[in-house]
């Protein structure tokens, strides 16, 4: 029984080792989404992150305008999460 398990383990490790070059070759098939801004290429996630921070600031200003900002208990935790929510949503909408 032990020989069979070690033989199966050996075959699986050989199969995984044989598939490794194919996996490495296929890993870079898709080009990364970038934007050309004034001759410099910026990654798309950086643009989405910047837009998420701007939208979080707009959200803050809207809450301040309606005097609802006092209801937020931990703004130092909530606003970065709101920025991340907007950034991930923009990424999924634009690049999924």
TINUPA-267306 format. One record per atom (N, C-alpha, C, O, CB): x, y, z; residue in one letter; atom name. Coordinates in nm, 2 decimals. Glycine has a CB too. Layout:
// TINUPA-267306
(node (X,Y,Z),"A","CA"),
...
//
This chain:
// TINUPA-267306
(node (0.08,-0.12,0.00),"X","N"),
(node (0.00,0.00,0.00),"X","CA"),
(node (0.09,0.13,0.00),"X","C"),
(node (0.05,0.22,-0.07),"X","O"),
(node (-0.09,0.00,0.12),"X","CB"),
(node (0.20,0.13,0.07),"X","N"),
(node (0.28,0.24,0.08),"X","CA"),
(node (0.35,0.27,-0.06),"X","C"),
(node (0.37,0.38,-0.10),"X","O"),
(node (0.39,0.23,0.19),"X","CB"),
(node (0.39,0.16,-0.13),"X","N"),
(node (0.46,0.18,-0.26),"X","CA"),
(node (0.36,0.24,-0.36),"X","C"),
(node (0.40,0.32,-0.44),"X","O"),
(node (0.51,0.04,-0.31),"X","CB"),
(node (0.23,0.20,-0.35),"X","N"),
(node (0.14,0.25,-0.44),"X","CA"),
(node (0.12,0.40,-0.42),"X","C"),
(node (0.11,0.48,-0.51),"X","O"),
(node (0.00,0.18,-0.43),"X","CB"),
(node (0.11,0.45,-0.29),"X","N"),
(node (0.10,0.59,-0.26),"X","CA"),
(node (0.22,0.67,-0.30),"X","C"),
(node (0.20,0.78,-0.36),"X","O"),
(node (0.07,0.61,-0.11),"X","CB"),
(node (0.34,0.61,-0.28),"X","N"),
(node (0.46,0.69,-0.32),"X","CA"),
(node (0.47,0.69,-0.47),"X","C"),
(node (0.51,0.79,-0.53),"X","O"),
(node (0.58,0.62,-0.26),"X","CB"),
(node (0.42,0.59,-0.54),"X","N"),
(node (0.43,0.59,-0.69),"X","CA"),
(node (0.33,0.69,-0.74),"X","C"),
(node (0.36,0.76,-0.84),"X","O"),
(node (0.40,0.45,-0.74),"X","CB"),
(node (0.21,0.70,-0.68),"X","N"),
(node (0.11,0.79,-0.73),"X","CA"),
(node (0.16,0.94,-0.70),"X","C"),
(node (0.14,1.03,-0.78),"X","O"),
(node (-0.02,0.77,-0.65),"X","CB"),
(node (0.22,0.96,-0.59),"X","N"),
(node (0.27,1.09,-0.55),"X","CA"),
(node (0.38,1.13,-0.65),"X","C"),
(node (0.39,1.24,-0.69),"X","O"),
(node (0.33,1.09,-0.41),"X","CB"),
(node (0.47,1.03,-0.69),"X","N"),
(node (0.58,1.06,-0.79),"X","CA"),
(node (0.52,1.09,-0.92),"X","C"),
(node (0.57,1.19,-0.99),"X","O"),
(node (0.67,0.94,-0.80),"X","CB"),
(node (0.41,1.02,-0.97),"X","N"),
(node (0.35,1.05,-1.10),"X","CA"),
(node (0.29,1.19,-1.10),"X","C"),
(node (0.30,1.26,-1.19),"X","O"),
(node (0.25,0.94,-1.13),"X","CB"),
(node (0.22,1.22,-0.99),"X","N"),
(node (0.16,1.35,-0.98),"X","CA"),
(node (0.26,1.47,-0.98),"X","C"),
(node (0.24,1.57,-1.04),"X","O"),
(node (0.07,1.36,-0.85),"X","CB"),
(node (0.37,1.45,-0.91),"X","N"),
(node (0.47,1.55,-0.90),"X","CA"),
(node (0.54,1.57,-1.04),"X","C"),
(node (0.57,1.68,-1.08),"X","O"),
(node (0.58,1.52,-0.80),"X","CB"),
(node (0.55,1.46,-1.11),"X","N"),
(node (0.61,1.46,-1.25),"X","CA"),
(node (0.51,1.54,-1.34),"X","C"),
(node (0.55,1.61,-1.43),"X","O"),
(node (0.64,1.32,-1.30),"X","CB"),
(node (0.38,1.51,-1.33),"X","N"),
(node (0.28,1.57,-1.41),"X","CA"),
(node (0.28,1.72,-1.38),"X","C"),
(node (0.27,1.80,-1.48),"X","O"),
(node (0.14,1.51,-1.39),"X","CB"),
(node (0.28,1.76,-1.26),"X","N"),
(node (0.28,1.90,-1.22),"X","CA"),
(node (0.41,1.97,-1.27),"X","C"),
(node (0.41,2.08,-1.32),"X","O"),
(node (0.27,1.92,-1.07),"X","CB"),
(node (0.52,1.90,-1.27),"X","N"),
(node (0.65,1.96,-1.32),"X","CA"),
(node (0.64,1.97,-1.47),"X","C"),
(node (0.70,2.07,-1.52),"X","O"),
(node (0.76,1.87,-1.28),"X","CB"),
(node (0.58,1.88,-1.54),"X","N"),
(node (0.57,1.89,-1.68),"X","CA"),
(node (0.47,2.00,-1.72),"X","C"),
(node (0.49,2.06,-1.83),"X","O"),
(node (0.52,1.76,-1.74),"X","CB"),
(node (0.37,2.03,-1.64),"X","N"),
(node (0.28,2.14,-1.67),"X","CA"),
(node (0.33,2.28,-1.64),"X","C"),
(node (0.27,2.38,-1.68),"X","O"),
(node (0.14,2.11,-1.60),"X","CB"),
(node (0.43,2.28,-1.56),"X","N"),
(node (0.48,2.41,-1.51),"X","CA"),
(node (0.53,2.50,-1.63),"X","C"),
(node (0.50,2.62,-1.63),"X","O"),
(node (0.60,2.39,-1.42),"X","CB"),
(node (0.61,2.46,-1.73),"X","N"),
(node (0.64,2.55,-1.84),"X","CA"),
(node (0.53,2.60,-1.92),"X","C"),
(node (0.53,2.71,-1.96),"X","O"),
(node (0.74,2.47,-1.93),"X","CB"),
(node (0.42,2.52,-1.93),"X","N"),
(node (0.30,2.56,-2.01),"X","CA"),
(node (0.23,2.67,-1.93),"X","C"),
(node (0.19,2.77,-1.98),"X","O"),
(node (0.21,2.44,-2.04),"X","CB"),
(node (0.22,2.65,-1.80),"X","N"),
(node (0.16,2.75,-1.71),"X","CA"),
(node (0.24,2.88,-1.71),"X","C"),
(node (0.18,2.99,-1.71),"X","O"),
(node (0.14,2.70,-1.57),"X","CB"),
(node (0.37,2.87,-1.71),"X","N"),
(node (0.45,3.00,-1.71),"X","CA"),
(node (0.44,3.07,-1.85),"X","C"),
(node (0.44,3.19,-1.85),"X","O"),
(node (0.60,2.96,-1.68),"X","CB"),
(node (0.43,2.99,-1.96),"X","N"),
(node (0.42,3.05,-2.09),"X","CA"),
(node (0.28,3.12,-2.11),"X","C"),
(node (0.27,3.22,-2.18),"X","O"),
(node (0.44,2.94,-2.20),"X","CB"),
(node (0.18,3.06,-2.05),"X","N"),
(node (0.04,3.12,-2.06),"X","CA"),
(node (0.01,3.23,-1.97),"X","C"),
(node (-0.09,3.30,-1.98),"X","O"),
(node (-0.06,3.01,-2.05),"X","CB"),
(node (0.10,3.25,-1.87),"X","N"),
(node (0.07,3.35,-1.76),"X","CA"),
(node (0.07,3.49,-1.81),"X","C"),
(node (0.00,3.58,-1.76),"X","O"),
(node (0.17,3.33,-1.65),"X","CB"),
(node (0.16,3.52,-1.91),"X","N"),
(node (0.17,3.66,-1.96),"X","CA"),
(node (0.11,3.68,-2.09),"X","C"),
(node (0.16,3.77,-2.17),"X","O"),
(node (0.31,3.69,-1.97),"X","CB"),
(node (0.00,3.61,-2.13),"X","N"),
(node (-0.06,3.62,-2.26),"X","CA"),
(node (-0.13,3.75,-2.28),"X","C"),
(node (-0.14,3.81,-2.39),"X","O"),
(node (-0.15,3.51,-2.29),"X","CB"),
(node (-0.19,3.81,-2.18),"X","N"),
(node (-0.27,3.93,-2.19),"X","CA"),
(node (-0.19,4.05,-2.15),"X","C"),
(node (-0.12,4.05,-2.05),"X","O"),
(node (-0.40,3.91,-2.10),"X","CB"),
(node (-0.20,4.15,-2.23),"X","N"),
(node (-0.13,4.27,-2.20),"X","CA"),
(node (-0.20,4.35,-2.09),"X","C"),
(node (-0.32,4.35,-2.08),"X","O"),
(node (-0.12,4.36,-2.32),"X","CB"),
(node (-0.12,4.41,-2.00),"X","N"),
(node (-0.17,4.48,-1.89),"X","CA"),
(node (-0.24,4.61,-1.94),"X","C"),
(node (-0.19,4.68,-2.02),"X","O"),
(node (-0.06,4.52,-1.79),"X","CB"),
(node (-0.36,4.64,-1.88),"X","N"),
(node (-0.42,4.77,-1.92),"X","CA"),
(node (-0.35,4.89,-1.87),"X","C"),
(node (-0.33,4.91,-1.75),"X","O"),
(node (-0.57,4.77,-1.88),"X","CB"),
(node (-0.31,4.98,-1.96),"X","N"),
(node (-0.24,5.10,-1.92),"X","CA"),
(node (-0.30,5.22,-2.00),"X","C"),
(node (-0.36,5.20,-2.10),"X","O"),
(node (-0.09,5.09,-1.95),"X","CB"),
(node (-0.27,5.34,-1.95),"X","N"),
(node (-0.32,5.46,-2.01),"X","CA"),
(node (-0.20,5.54,-2.04),"X","C"),
(node (-0.11,5.56,-1.96),"X","O"),
(node (-0.42,5.53,-1.92),"X","CB"),
(node (-0.19,5.60,-2.16),"X","N"),
(node (-0.09,5.70,-2.19),"X","CA"),
(node (-0.13,5.84,-2.15),"X","C"),
(node (-0.22,5.89,-2.22),"X","O"),
(node (-0.05,5.69,-2.35),"X","CB"),
(node (-0.07,5.89,-2.05),"X","N"),
(node (-0.10,6.02,-2.00),"X","CA"),
(node (0.03,6.11,-2.01),"X","C"),
(node (0.13,6.08,-1.94),"X","O"),
(node (-0.15,6.02,-1.85),"X","CB"),
(node (0.03,6.20,-2.11),"X","N"),
(node (0.15,6.29,-2.13),"X","CA"),
(node (0.27,6.21,-2.16),"X","C"),
(node (0.38,6.25,-2.11),"X","O"),
(node (0.17,6.38,-2.01),"X","CB"),
(node (0.26,6.10,-2.23),"X","N"),
(node (0.38,6.03,-2.27),"X","CA"),
(node (0.42,5.92,-2.17),"X","C"),
(node (0.52,5.85,-2.19),"X","O"),
(node (0.49,6.12,-2.30),"X","CB"),
(node (0.36,5.91,-2.06),"X","N"),
(node (0.39,5.82,-1.95),"X","CA"),
(node (0.28,5.72,-1.94),"X","C"),
(node (0.16,5.76,-1.93),"X","O"),
(node (0.43,5.89,-1.82),"X","CB"),
(node (0.31,5.59,-1.93),"X","N"),
(node (0.21,5.49,-1.92),"X","CA"),
(node (0.18,5.46,-1.77),"X","C"),
(node (0.27,5.42,-1.69),"X","O"),
(node (0.25,5.36,-1.99),"X","CB"),
(node (0.05,5.48,-1.73),"X","N"),
(node (0.01,5.45,-1.60),"X","CA"),
(node (-0.07,5.33,-1.60),"X","C"),
(node (-0.16,5.31,-1.69),"X","O"),
(node (-0.07,5.57,-1.54),"X","CB"),
(node (-0.06,5.24,-1.50),"X","N"),
(node (-0.14,5.12,-1.49),"X","CA"),
(node (-0.29,5.16,-1.46),"X","C"),
(node (-0.31,5.26,-1.39),"X","O"),
(node (-0.09,5.03,-1.38),"X","CB"),
(node (-0.38,5.08,-1.51),"X","N"),
(node (-0.52,5.11,-1.50),"X","CA"),
(node (-0.57,5.11,-1.35),"X","C"),
(node (-0.65,5.19,-1.31),"X","O"),
(node (-0.60,5.02,-1.58),"X","CB"),
(node (-0.50,5.02,-1.27),"X","N"),
(node (-0.55,5.02,-1.13),"X","CA"),
(node (-0.51,5.15,-1.06),"X","C"),
(node (-0.58,5.19,-0.96),"X","O"),
(node (-0.48,4.90,-1.06),"X","CB"),
(node (-0.41,5.22,-1.10),"X","N"),
(node (-0.37,5.34,-1.04),"X","CA"),
(node (-0.47,5.45,-1.07),"X","C"),
(node (-0.51,5.53,-0.99),"X","O"),
(node (-0.23,5.39,-1.08),"X","CB"),
(node (-0.52,5.45,-1.20),"X","N"),
(node (-0.62,5.55,-1.24),"X","CA"),
(node (-0.75,5.52,-1.16),"X","C"),
(node (-0.82,5.61,-1.11),"X","O"),
(node (-0.65,5.54,-1.39),"X","CB"),
(node (-0.79,5.39,-1.15),"X","N"),
(node (-0.91,5.35,-1.07),"X","CA"),
(node (-0.90,5.39,-0.92),"X","C"),
(node (-0.99,5.43,-0.86),"X","O"),
(node (-0.94,5.20,-1.09),"X","CB"),
(node (-0.78,5.37,-0.87),"X","N"),
(node (-0.76,5.41,-0.73),"X","CA"),
(node (-0.77,5.56,-0.71),"X","C"),
(node (-0.84,5.61,-0.61),"X","O"),
(node (-0.62,5.36,-0.68),"X","CB"),
(node (-0.72,5.64,-0.80),"X","N"),
(node (-0.73,5.78,-0.79),"X","CA"),
(node (-0.87,5.83,-0.80),"X","C"),
(node (-0.92,5.91,-0.73),"X","O"),
(node (-0.64,5.85,-0.90),"X","CB"),
(node (-0.95,5.77,-0.90),"X","N"),
(node (-1.09,5.80,-0.91),"X","CA"),
(node (-1.17,5.76,-0.79),"X","C"),
(node (-1.26,5.82,-0.75),"X","O"),
(node (-1.14,5.73,-1.04),"X","CB"),
(node (-1.13,5.64,-0.73),"X","N"),
(node (-1.20,5.60,-0.61),"X","CA"),
(node (-1.18,5.70,-0.49),"X","C"),
(node (-1.27,5.72,-0.42),"X","O"),
(node (-1.15,5.46,-0.57),"X","CB"),
(node (-1.06,5.75,-0.48),"X","N"),
(node (-1.03,5.85,-0.37),"X","CA"),
(node (-1.11,5.98,-0.40),"X","C"),
(node (-1.17,6.04,-0.31),"X","O"),
(node (-0.88,5.88,-0.36),"X","CB"),
(node (-1.12,6.02,-0.53),"X","N"),
(node (-1.19,6.14,-0.56),"X","CA"),
(node (-1.34,6.12,-0.53),"X","C"),
(node (-1.41,6.21,-0.47),"X","O"),
(node (-1.17,6.18,-0.71),"X","CB"),
(node (-1.39,6.00,-0.56),"X","N"),
(node (-1.53,5.97,-0.54),"X","CA"),
(node (-1.56,5.96,-0.39),"X","C"),
(node (-1.67,6.00,-0.34),"X","O"),
(node (-1.58,5.84,-0.61),"X","CB"),
(node (-1.46,5.91,-0.31),"X","N"),
(node (-1.48,5.91,-0.16),"X","CA"),
(node (-1.48,6.05,-0.10),"X","C"),
(node (-1.56,6.08,-0.01),"X","O"),
(node (-1.37,5.83,-0.10),"X","CB"),
(node (-1.40,6.14,-0.16),"X","N"),
(node (-1.41,6.28,-0.11),"X","CA"),
(node (-1.54,6.34,-0.15),"X","C"),
(node (-1.60,6.42,-0.07),"X","O"),
(node (-1.29,6.36,-0.18),"X","CB"),
(node (-1.59,6.31,-0.27),"X","N"),
(node (-1.72,6.36,-0.31),"X","CA"),
(node (-1.83,6.31,-0.22),"X","C"),
(node (-1.92,6.38,-0.18),"X","O"),
(node (-1.76,6.33,-0.46),"X","CB"),
(node (-1.82,6.18,-0.18),"X","N"),
(node (-1.92,6.12,-0.09),"X","CA"),
(node (-1.91,6.19,0.05),"X","C"),
(node (-2.01,6.22,0.11),"X","O"),
(node (-1.89,5.97,-0.07),"X","CB"),
(node (-1.79,6.22,0.09),"X","N"),
(node (-1.77,6.29,0.22),"X","CA"),
(node (-1.84,6.43,0.21),"X","C"),
(node (-1.91,6.47,0.31),"X","O"),
(node (-1.62,6.31,0.25),"X","CB"),
(node (-1.82,6.50,0.11),"X","N"),
(node (-1.88,6.64,0.09),"X","CA"),
(node (-2.03,6.63,0.09),"X","C"),
(node (-2.10,6.71,0.14),"X","O"),
(node (-1.82,6.70,-0.04),"X","CB"),
(node (-2.08,6.53,0.02),"X","N"),
(node (-2.23,6.51,0.02),"X","CA"),
(node (-2.28,6.48,0.16),"X","C"),
(node (-2.38,6.54,0.20),"X","O"),
(node (-2.27,6.39,-0.07),"X","CB"),
(node (-2.21,6.40,0.24),"X","N"),
(node (-2.26,6.37,0.37),"X","CA"),
(node (-2.24,6.49,0.46),"X","C"),
(node (-2.33,6.51,0.55),"X","O"),
(node (-2.17,6.25,0.43),"X","CB"),
(node (-2.14,6.57,0.44),"X","N"),
(node (-2.13,6.69,0.52),"X","CA"),
(node (-2.24,6.79,0.49),"X","C"),
(node (-2.29,6.86,0.57),"X","O"),
(node (-1.99,6.76,0.50),"X","CB"),
(node (-2.27,6.80,0.36),"X","N"),
(node (-2.38,6.89,0.32),"X","CA"),
(node (-2.51,6.86,0.38),"X","C"),
(node (-2.58,6.95,0.42),"X","O"),
(node (-2.39,6.89,0.16),"X","CB"),
(node (-2.54,6.73,0.39),"X","N"),
(node (-2.67,6.69,0.45),"X","CA"),
(node (-2.65,6.66,0.60),"X","C"),
(node (-2.75,6.61,0.66),"X","O"),
(node (-2.72,6.56,0.38),"X","CB"),
(node (-2.54,6.70,0.66),"X","N"),
(node (-2.51,6.69,0.80),"X","CA"),
(node (-2.53,6.54,0.85),"X","C"),
(node (-2.58,6.52,0.96),"X","O"),
(node (-2.60,6.78,0.88),"X","CB"),
(node (-2.48,6.45,0.77),"X","N"),
(node (-2.49,6.31,0.81),"X","CA"),
(node (-2.35,6.25,0.85),"X","C"),
(node (-2.34,6.14,0.88),"X","O"),
(node (-2.55,6.23,0.70),"X","CB"),
(node (-2.25,6.33,0.83),"X","N"),
(node (-2.11,6.29,0.86),"X","CA"),
(node (-2.09,6.25,1.01),"X","C"),
(node (-2.00,6.18,1.04),"X","O"),
(node (-2.01,6.39,0.81),"X","CB"),
(node (-2.17,6.31,1.10),"X","N"),
(node (-2.16,6.28,1.24),"X","CA"),
(node (-2.21,6.14,1.28),"X","C"),
(node (-2.18,6.09,1.38),"X","O"),
(node (-2.23,6.39,1.32),"X","CB"),
(node (-2.28,6.08,1.19),"X","N"),
(node (-2.33,5.95,1.21),"X","CA"),
(node (-2.23,5.84,1.19),"X","C"),
(node (-2.25,5.72,1.23),"X","O"),
(node (-2.45,5.92,1.12),"X","CB"),
(node (-2.12,5.87,1.12),"X","N"),
(node (-2.02,5.77,1.09),"X","CA"),
(node (-1.93,5.76,1.22),"X","C"),
(node (-1.87,5.86,1.26),"X","O"),
(node (-1.93,5.81,0.97),"X","CB"),
(node (-1.92,5.64,1.27),"X","N"),
(node (-1.84,5.62,1.40),"X","CA"),
(node (-1.69,5.63,1.38),"X","C"),
(node (-1.62,5.70,1.45),"X","O"),
(node (-1.88,5.49,1.46),"X","CB"),
(node (-1.64,5.56,1.28),"X","N"),
(node (-1.50,5.55,1.25),"X","CA"),
(node (-1.46,5.60,1.11),"X","C"),
(node (-1.44,5.52,1.02),"X","O"),
(node (-1.44,5.41,1.27),"X","CB"),
(node (-1.46,5.73,1.09),"X","N"),
(node (-1.44,5.78,0.96),"X","CA"),
(node (-1.30,5.75,0.90),"X","C"),
(node (-1.28,5.74,0.78),"X","O"),
(node (-1.46,5.93,0.95),"X","CB"),
(node (-1.20,5.73,0.99),"X","N"),
(node (-1.07,5.70,0.94),"X","CA"),
(node (-1.06,5.56,0.89),"X","C"),
(node (-0.97,5.53,0.81),"X","O"),
(node (-0.97,5.71,1.06),"X","CB"),
(node (-1.16,5.48,0.92),"X","N"),
(node (-1.17,5.34,0.86),"X","CA"),
(node (-1.27,5.34,0.75),"X","C"),
(node (-1.25,5.26,0.65),"X","O"),
(node (-1.21,5.24,0.97),"X","CB"),
(node (-1.38,5.41,0.76),"X","N"),
(node (-1.49,5.40,0.66),"X","CA"),
(node (-1.45,5.47,0.53),"X","C"),
(node (-1.48,5.41,0.43),"X","O"),
(node (-1.61,5.47,0.72),"X","CB"),
(node (-1.39,5.58,0.53),"X","N"),
(node (-1.36,5.65,0.40),"X","CA"),
(node (-1.26,5.58,0.32),"X","C"),
(node (-1.27,5.57,0.20),"X","O"),
(node (-1.31,5.79,0.43),"X","CB"),
(node (-1.15,5.52,0.37),"X","N"),
(node (-1.06,5.44,0.29),"X","CA"),
(node (-1.14,5.32,0.23),"X","C"),
(node (-1.11,5.27,0.12),"X","O"),
(node (-0.94,5.39,0.37),"X","CB"),
(node (-1.23,5.26,0.31),"X","N"),
(node (-1.31,5.15,0.25),"X","CA"),
(node (-1.40,5.19,0.14),"X","C"),
(node (-1.43,5.12,0.05),"X","O"),
(node (-1.39,5.08,0.37),"X","CB"),
(node (-1.46,5.31,0.16),"X","N"),
(node (-1.54,5.37,0.05),"X","CA"),
(node (-1.46,5.39,-0.08),"X","C"),
(node (-1.50,5.36,-0.19),"X","O"),
(node (-1.61,5.50,0.10),"X","CB"),
(node (-1.34,5.44,-0.06),"X","N"),
(node (-1.25,5.47,-0.17),"X","CA"),
(node (-1.22,5.33,-0.24),"X","C"),
(node (-1.21,5.33,-0.36),"X","O"),
(node (-1.12,5.54,-0.13),"X","CB"),
(node (-1.19,5.23,-0.16),"X","N"),
(node (-1.16,5.10,-0.22),"X","CA"),
(node (-1.28,5.04,-0.29),"X","C"),
(node (-1.26,4.98,-0.39),"X","O"),
(node (-1.11,5.01,-0.11),"X","CB"),
(node (-1.40,5.06,-0.23),"X","N"),
(node (-1.52,5.01,-0.30),"X","CA"),
(node (-1.54,5.08,-0.43),"X","C"),
(node (-1.57,5.01,-0.53),"X","O"),
(node (-1.64,5.04,-0.21),"X","CB"),
(node (-1.52,5.21,-0.44),"X","N"),
(node (-1.53,5.28,-0.57),"X","CA"),
(node (-1.42,5.23,-0.67),"X","C"),
(node (-1.45,5.22,-0.78),"X","O"),
(node (-1.53,5.43,-0.55),"X","CB"),
(node (-1.30,5.22,-0.62),"X","N"),
(node (-1.19,5.18,-0.71),"X","CA"),
(node (-1.22,5.04,-0.76),"X","C"),
(node (-1.20,5.02,-0.88),"X","O"),
(node (-1.06,5.18,-0.63),"X","CB"),
(node (-1.26,4.95,-0.68),"X","N"),
(node (-1.28,4.81,-0.73),"X","CA"),
(node (-1.40,4.81,-0.82),"X","C"),
(node (-1.40,4.73,-0.92),"X","O"),
(node (-1.30,4.71,-0.61),"X","CB"),
(node (-1.50,4.88,-0.79),"X","N"),
(node (-1.62,4.89,-0.88),"X","CA"),
(node (-1.58,4.95,-1.01),"X","C"),
(node (-1.63,4.89,-1.12),"X","O"),
(node (-1.73,4.97,-0.81),"X","CB"),
(node (-1.50,5.05,-1.02),"X","N"),
(node (-1.46,5.11,-1.14),"X","CA"),
(node (-1.38,5.01,-1.22),"X","C"),
(node (-1.39,5.00,-1.34),"X","O"),
(node (-1.38,5.24,-1.12),"X","CB"),
(node (-1.29,4.94,-1.15),"X","N"),
(node (-1.21,4.84,-1.22),"X","CA"),
(node (-1.29,4.73,-1.28),"X","C"),
(node (-1.27,4.69,-1.40),"X","O"),
(node (-1.10,4.77,-1.12),"X","CB"),
(node (-1.39,4.68,-1.21),"X","N"),
(node (-1.48,4.57,-1.26),"X","CA"),
(node (-1.56,4.62,-1.38),"X","C"),
(node (-1.59,4.55,-1.47),"X","O"),
(node (-1.57,4.52,-1.15),"X","CB"),
(node (-1.61,4.75,-1.37),"X","N"),
(node (-1.69,4.80,-1.47),"X","CA"),
(node (-1.61,4.82,-1.60),"X","C"),
(node (-1.66,4.79,-1.71),"X","O"),
(node (-1.76,4.93,-1.43),"X","CB"),
(node (-1.49,4.88,-1.59),"X","N"),
(node (-1.41,4.92,-1.70),"X","CA"),
(node (-1.33,4.80,-1.76),"X","C"),
(node (-1.30,4.80,-1.88),"X","O"),
(node (-1.33,5.03,-1.67),"X","CB"),
(node (-1.28,4.71,-1.67),"X","N"),
(node (-1.17,4.62,-1.72),"X","CA"),
(node (-1.20,4.47,-1.70),"X","C"),
(node (-1.11,4.39,-1.71),"X","O"),
(node (-1.05,4.65,-1.65),"X","CB"),
(node (-1.33,4.44,-1.66),"X","N"),
(node (-1.35,4.30,-1.64),"X","CA"),
(node (-1.37,4.22,-1.76),"X","C"),
(node (-1.40,4.10,-1.76),"X","O"),
(node (-1.47,4.28,-1.55),"X","CB"),
//
